[in-house]
Amino acid sequence: MLRAKPPKKRGHYRAYPEGTLLECIKKIQQGELGVKAASREYSIPKTTLLDKLSGRRPIISTQGPPPVLSSEEELKLVRWILHMSKIGYGQTRHELCATVKAILDDDRRPNPFKNNLPGPHWVRAFLRRHPEVSERTGEALGMERAVVTPEKVDNWFDEFHSYMTETDEVEEGAEILNDPTRIFNCDESGFPLAGKAEKVLAPKGAKYVYQFSNSDRRQITVMACMNASGSYVEPMLVFPNTRFRYDPLEGAPDDWCVGRSPNGWMNASVFYEWVANHFHPFLQKENIKLPVVLLLDGHSSHLSLEVTSFCAENGIILFCLPAHCSHVLQPCDLSLFKALKQSWKTEVRRWKALHIGQVVTKANFASVFAPVWRAASKPQTAQNGFRAAGLYPFNKAACDRGKLYPSTLFSQPEAGGSSSPAQQPEPDSQESRPSSAPSEAQIAFKHLDASLSDEKRWLFNRRWSEGYNIETDELYNIWRGLRSKQTVSTDTHPTSQRQQDDTHGDDDRTRLQQDDTGVDEYRTRRQHDGDVTQVQRPSSSDFFAKHLRFPTTQERPKRPNRLGEALPHAVSGRVFRSYLQRKRDEKEEDENRKRVNKEKREEARKRKAADQNKKGRKDKRTRSESINEDECAKCKASYDDKEEDWIGCECGRWFHKTCTDIMDAAALSNSEIEGLEWQCEECL
């Protein structure tokens, strides 16, 4: 029986990595190896090396059709994406495609996209070609954190070190900074009873996919504290209740504590209770040498006079972190809470799977949170948090300054002037407009480039874009030397505008602003009066400079100083405690003044009401004394015995029926008149 011969397997395409190829070509260009010796040493075909050295083939080549954007253009796009991400303006897939579409609309180059809009296949291929770019979920960054500068962080480090080592308020300050058991950090965070819905497996095309959860959207506040050596103070759980019908710590260790506040948040009384009844006894139980330093944020619940006085009397140095810098300097935020949040989500999912039909409530929160705390509160976690913040070992250069990069968007006031964009030269001004007169190198390059054939010009541009240096081609070396001296002058407005926006000299922006006009040049020639004149179409780099824009530098928003004075960060120090005492005295005086004014207003109101009542009785008595019942109050005629001709008012006045404004009063009987609700003009 005959057998078919199996097809021969195709060998690996380009069995050598790109790094090996680049190293091989570099050694050939530097004269260290010949082509044949390099081919044997690096196992690269000789013909491949000759093609790449001569420029017939690009050094870095790929299979399939060439991408719509060249490698240089994609590199500019990558620099722009990475820079925008660092300053807090990261681009989505849709925004990236919209930017490329705008460039292609202006460039009018042929492409396979519908309406010049790249699709998801292009985005995936772009990300494969540039693995340094990945899709991440952004974290919301508020304006307060965005304006925090490295100078602010450095100043806080200097103030903290100076207070601990140079002031007379702290004993053994330098020893404390070198002892990890005496450096603590505390912070609180909320843990929701109802977690977020996550992606789950469901029937394909299902219209509704539900996930069983708790309808209570409240959260329980957890107060955590740790030191630089990796020890943890047992947490405090703050519940939104003042009374309990259940044990809130059921299922938790015995040394945990509970706090109560109306809304479940930390307040001054709960924090004082934690410091006095939980943190200070922990120091005594663990025999930790006093004084110790406790770093905390500047929330108002941490800055009461009772807390600062207690800490000053019991060897606890309260030192406040700078405002809106917890994402850089708070060890609990940098390590512990991240691990706690992730463990909390996992434990809640596991607990609901074991307790079908039940949800996490305030009554069982402690029992569910206990294994979460045990899993996350590891010594290495605390040590990593203090190390990342630069607090232990004490090193202000250790904190991540990349988190402060968005502050470069806001101008920094200087002593000699301002870096406001308003003081920068306008794009069309004489200062920013380059000289229109061409240089000798530009004129020489123009004539040399015009004398080349289309094929030769394309080859030279390819060599230039790939960075070739071919010593044997004298004409290319001359063209290359003139080309390197060129100054971009085709479209000065976008470049000068972006140079105006870049007040910090970022390297990525500088590289992106360099205009490589040698990759895609569209030129036509025409004969005019016997001279060859060159009509140049804007290059693709001009379109990139137009659409790859950066946010302009803005003035930092000025916030009013409500305190009216600069306060130290040493919360338990004498200066801050005297400030709190003065504020308390002022508040008491203000409350007493308001109370006295309220009492005065109440007395004045009562006195006015009494005067009005007294005046009303006097007027009524005066009116009753002046009424004469023996005459008609209108015509003043004397009263006679004909009662059927008279009508009386409730005030005591009597009138002739004909003297009133009642129609046909004389024809009415006494019973009809009594049924009327009539009053005299004086009463009305």
Backbone hydrogen bonds, N-H to C=O, Kabsch-Sander energy under -0.5 kcal/mol:
donor,donor_aa,acceptor,acceptor_aa,energy
14,R,12,H,-0.5
21,L,17,P,-1.8
22,L,18,E,-2.6
23,E,19,G,-2.2
24,C,20,T,-2.3
25,I,21,L,-2.5
26,K,22,L,-2.2
27,K,23,E,-1.9
28,I,24,C,-1.8
29,Q,25,I,-2.6
30,Q,26,K,-1.9
31,G,28,I,-1.0
32,E,27,K,-2.0
33,L,27,K,-1.1
38,A,34,G,-2.5
39,S,35,V,-2.0
40,R,36,K,-1.9
41,E,37,A,-2.5
42,Y,38,A,-2.4
43,S,39,S,-0.8
44,I,39,S,-1.1
49,L,45,P,-1.7
50,L,46,K,-2.3
51,D,47,T,-2.5
52,K,48,T,-2.0
53,L,49,L,-2.4
54,S,50,L,-2.0
55,G,51,D,-0.8
56,R,51,D,-1.1
57,R,51,D,-1.7
61,S,59,I,-0.7
74,E,70,S,-2.7
75,L,71,S,-1.9
76,K,72,E,-1.9
77,L,73,E,-2.1
78,V,74,E,-2.4
79,R,75,L,-2.4
80,W,76,K,-2.2
81,I,77,L,-2.3
82,L,78,V,-2.6
83,H,79,R,-2.3
84,M,80,W,-2.5
85,S,81,I,-1.9
86,K,82,L,-1.8
87,I,83,H,-1.6
88,G,85,S,-1.1
89,Y,84,M,-3.0
96,L,92,T,-2.4
97,C,93,R,-2.4
98,A,94,H,-2.2
99,T,95,E,-2.1
100,V,96,L,-2.3
101,K,97,C,-2.3
102,A,98,A,-2.0
103,I,99,T,-1.9
104,L,100,V,-2.6
105,D,101,K,-2.5
106,D,102,A,-1.5
107,D,103,I,-2.5
108,R,104,L,-2.4
114,K,117,L,-0.5
115,N,113,F,-0.6
116,N,113,F,-0.9
117,L,114,K,-1.7
123,V,119,G,-1.6
124,R,120,P,-2.3
125,A,121,H,-2.2
126,F,122,W,-2.7
127,L,123,V,-2.3
128,R,124,R,-1.8
129,R,125,A,-2.2
130,H,126,F,-1.2
133,V,130,H,-1.9
136,R,134,S,-0.6
138,G,136,R,-0.6
142,G,140,A,-0.5
146,A,142,G,-2.0
147,V,143,M,-1.3
148,V,145,R,-1.2
153,V,149,T,-1.4
154,D,150,P,-2.6
155,N,151,E,-2.5
156,W,152,K,-1.7
157,F,153,V,-2.1
158,D,154,D,-2.4
159,E,155,N,-2.4
160,F,156,W,-2.7
161,H,157,F,-2.5
162,S,158,D,-2.4
163,Y,159,E,-2.5
164,M,160,F,-2.0
165,T,161,H,-1.8
166,E,162,S,-2.5
167,T,162,S,-0.7
167,T,163,Y,-0.6
170,V,167,T,-0.6
176,I,172,E,-2.0
177,L,173,G,-1.9
178,N,174,A,-0.8
179,D,176,I,-1.5
182,R,179,D,-1.6
183,I,180,P,-0.9
184,F,182,R,-0.6
184,F,293,V,-2.9
185,N,226,M,-2.4
186,C,295,L,-1.9
187,D,224,A,-2.2
189,S,222,V,-1.7
191,F,220,I,-2.2
193,L,218,R,-2.2
195,G,193,L,-0.6
206,A,203,P,-2.0
217,R,215,S,-0.7
220,I,191,F,-2.2
221,T,238,V,-1.5
221,T,264,G,-0.5
222,V,189,S,-2.8
223,M,236,M,-3.0
224,A,187,D,-2.8
224,A,222,V,-0.6
225,C,233,V,-0.6
226,M,185,N,-2.0
227,N,231,S,-2.1
228,A,180,P,-1.0
228,A,183,I,-1.7
229,S,180,P,-1.0
230,G,227,N,-1.5
233,V,225,C,-2.5
236,M,223,M,-1.7
237,L,257,C,-2.1
238,V,221,T,-3.2
238,V,236,M,-0.6
239,F,237,L,-0.6
239,F,259,G,-2.7
241,N,239,F,-1.5
250,E,247,D,-1.5
252,A,249,L,-1.9
256,W,253,P,-1.3
257,C,235,P,-1.5
259,G,237,L,-3.0
261,S,239,F,-1.9
271,F,267,N,-2.3
272,Y,268,A,-2.2
273,E,269,S,-2.0
274,W,270,V,-2.0
275,V,271,F,-2.5
276,A,272,Y,-2.8
277,N,273,E,-2.2
278,H,274,W,-1.4
279,F,274,W,-2.9
280,H,275,V,-2.2
282,F,278,H,-1.4
283,L,279,F,-1.9
284,Q,280,H,-1.8
285,K,281,P,-2.6
286,E,282,F,-2.4
287,N,284,Q,-0.7
288,I,283,L,-2.1
292,V,315,G,-2.0
293,V,182,R,-2.6
294,L,317,I,-3.4
295,L,184,F,-2.8
295,L,293,V,-0.6
296,L,319,F,-1.6
302,H,299,H,-2.0
303,L,300,S,-1.2
308,T,304,S,-2.1
309,S,305,L,-2.2
310,F,306,E,-2.2
311,C,307,V,-2.5
312,A,308,T,-2.2
313,E,309,S,-1.8
314,N,310,F,-1.2
316,I,311,C,-2.6
317,I,292,V,-3.4
317,I,315,G,-0.5
318,L,316,I,-0.8
319,F,294,L,-2.1
319,F,317,I,-0.6
320,C,569,H,-3.5
321,L,296,L,-2.6
325,C,322,P,-1.3
328,V,325,C,-1.7
329,L,325,C,-2.7
330,Q,326,S,-1.4
334,L,330,Q,-2.0
335,S,331,P,-1.7
336,L,331,P,-0.8
337,F,332,C,-2.8
339,A,335,S,-1.6
340,L,336,L,-2.5
341,K,337,F,-2.8
342,Q,338,K,-1.8
343,S,339,A,-2.3
344,W,340,L,-2.5
345,K,341,K,-2.0
346,T,342,Q,-1.9
347,E,343,S,-2.6
348,V,344,W,-2.4
349,R,345,K,-2.0
350,R,346,T,-2.2
351,W,347,E,-2.8
352,K,348,V,-2.4
353,A,349,R,-1.6
354,L,350,R,-1.4
355,H,351,W,-1.4
358,Q,355,H,-2.0
365,F,361,T,-0.6
368,V,364,N,-1.6
369,F,365,F,-2.6
370,A,366,A,-1.7
372,V,368,V,-0.6
373,W,369,F,-2.3
374,R,370,A,-2.0
375,A,371,P,-1.9
376,A,372,V,-1.8
377,S,373,W,-2.4
378,K,376,A,-2.2
381,T,378,K,-0.6
382,A,378,K,-1.4
383,Q,379,P,-2.2
384,N,380,Q,-2.3
385,G,381,T,-1.7
386,F,382,A,-2.0
387,R,383,Q,-2.1
388,A,384,N,-2.5
389,A,385,G,-1.5
390,G,386,F,-0.6
390,G,387,R,-0.7
391,L,386,F,-1.9
392,Y,386,F,-1.3
392,Y,393,P,-0.5
395,N,390,G,-2.3
395,N,393,P,-0.6
398,A,395,N,-1.7
401,R,399,C,-0.8
403,K,400,D,-0.8
404,L,401,R,-1.5
405,Y,402,G,-1.3
407,S,404,L,-1.5
408,T,405,Y,-2.2
409,L,406,P,-1.7
410,F,407,S,-1.7
411,S,554,Q,-2.8
414,E,417,G,-1.6
423,Q,420,S,-1.6
424,Q,421,P,-1.2
429,S,426,E,-1.5
433,R,429,S,-1.5
443,I,439,S,-2.1
444,A,440,E,-2.6
445,F,441,A,-2.4
446,K,442,Q,-2.2
447,H,443,I,-2.1
448,L,444,A,-2.4
449,D,445,F,-2.7
450,A,446,K,-1.8
451,S,447,H,-1.2
452,L,448,L,-0.5
452,L,449,D,-0.7
457,R,453,S,-2.7
458,W,454,D,-2.2
459,L,455,E,-2.0
460,F,456,K,-2.6
461,N,457,R,-2.5
462,R,458,W,-1.9
463,R,459,L,-2.4
464,W,460,F,-2.5
465,S,461,N,-2.4
466,E,462,R,-1.8
467,G,463,R,-0.9
467,G,464,W,-0.5
468,Y,463,R,-2.5
471,E,469,N,-0.7
473,D,470,I,-0.5
474,E,472,T,-1.0
477,N,473,D,-1.8
478,I,474,E,-2.0
479,W,475,L,-2.5
480,R,476,Y,-3.0
481,G,477,N,-2.2
482,L,478,I,-2.3
483,R,479,W,-2.2
484,S,480,R,-2.0
485,K,481,G,-0.5
485,K,482,L,-0.9
486,Q,483,R,-1.6
495,T,491,D,-0.7
496,S,492,T,-2.6
497,Q,493,H,-2.4
498,R,494,P,-2.2
499,Q,495,T,-2.2
500,Q,496,S,-2.0
501,D,497,Q,-1.8
502,D,498,R,-1.6
503,T,501,D,-1.4
510,T,506,D,-2.1
511,R,507,D,-2.5
512,L,508,D,-2.1
513,Q,509,R,-2.1
514,Q,510,T,-0.7
514,Q,511,R,-0.7
516,D,514,Q,-0.7
517,T,515,D,-1.0
519,V,516,D,-0.6
521,E,519,V,-0.5
523,R,521,E,-0.6
524,T,535,V,-1.2
526,R,533,T,-1.2
528,H,526,R,-0.5
528,H,531,D,-2.2
531,D,528,H,-1.9
533,T,526,R,-1.5
533,T,531,D,-0.8
535,V,524,T,-1.6
535,V,533,T,-0.5
536,Q,534,Q,-0.7
537,R,522,Y,-1.5
540,S,520,D,-0.6
542,D,539,S,-0.8
543,F,539,S,-1.0
544,F,540,S,-1.9
545,A,541,S,-2.5
546,K,542,D,-1.4
547,H,543,F,-1.8
548,L,544,F,-2.8
549,R,547,H,-1.7
554,Q,409,L,-3.2
556,R,411,S,-0.6
559,R,557,P,-0.5
562,R,560,P,-1.1
567,L,565,E,-0.6
571,V,318,L,-1.1
571,V,569,H,-1.4
572,S,318,L,-1.5
573,G,570,A,-1.2
577,R,573,G,-2.1
578,S,574,R,-2.4
579,Y,575,V,-1.8
580,L,576,F,-2.5
581,Q,577,R,-2.4
582,R,578,S,-2.4
583,K,579,Y,-2.5
584,R,580,L,-2.3
585,D,581,Q,-2.5
586,E,582,R,-2.5
587,K,583,K,-2.2
588,E,584,R,-2.6
589,E,585,D,-2.7
590,D,586,E,-2.4
591,E,587,K,-2.6
592,N,588,E,-2.7
593,R,589,E,-2.6
594,K,590,D,-2.3
595,R,591,E,-2.4
596,V,592,N,-2.7
597,N,593,R,-2.5
598,K,594,K,-2.2
599,E,595,R,-2.3
600,K,596,V,-2.5
601,R,597,N,-2.5
602,E,598,K,-2.2
603,E,599,E,-2.5
604,A,600,K,-2.6
605,R,601,R,-2.2
606,K,602,E,-2.4
607,R,603,E,-2.7
608,K,604,A,-2.4
609,A,605,R,-2.3
610,A,606,K,-2.4
611,D,607,R,-2.3
612,Q,608,K,-2.2
613,N,609,A,-2.3
614,K,610,A,-2.4
615,K,611,D,-2.4
616,G,612,Q,-2.1
617,R,613,N,-2.2
618,K,614,K,-2.1
619,D,615,K,-2.4
620,K,616,G,-2.1
621,R,617,R,-2.4
622,T,618,K,-2.5
623,R,619,D,-2.4
624,S,620,K,-2.2
625,E,621,R,-1.9
626,S,622,T,-1.4
627,I,623,R,-0.6
627,I,624,S,-0.6
629,E,627,I,-0.6
631,E,628,N,-0.9
632,C,637,A,-2.3
633,A,654,W,-2.9
636,K,632,C,-1.7
639,Y,630,D,-2.6
643,E,641,D,-1.5
645,D,642,K,-1.5
646,W,643,E,-1.7
647,I,655,F,-2.9
649,C,653,R,-2.7
652,G,649,C,-1.6
654,W,631,E,-0.5
655,F,647,I,-2.6
657,K,645,D,-2.3
659,C,656,H,-1.3
660,T,657,K,-1.0
665,A,662,I,-1.2
667,A,664,D,-0.7
668,L,665,A,-1.2
673,I,669,S,-2.2
674,E,670,N,-2.3
675,G,671,S,-1.0
676,L,673,I,-1.2
678,W,676,L,-1.1
684,L,680,C,-2.1
